Amino acid sequence: MSDQAPEIATARIERALARIEAASATALRRHADLAHRHTALRAQIGDAIAQIDSLIAAETGAD
């Protein structure tokens, strides 16, 4: 069995690397999704601020 130890160890390392690569790919996808959501949220906040500014300007001009 000791003559198979290097092959067994190599196989375990390869499986571990595959799990690490899969986790990394998942993390990259999640990061990209969060970045996209962040950009969309910033745009929505910008639109909301512009609407509030318009309301304030309209109220200020009406006085």
Secondary structure as GFF3:
##gff-version 3
##sequence-region A 1 63
A	DSSP	three_ten_helix	2	4	.	.	.	ID=ss1
A	DSSP	alpha_helix	5	62	.	.	.	ID=ss2
###
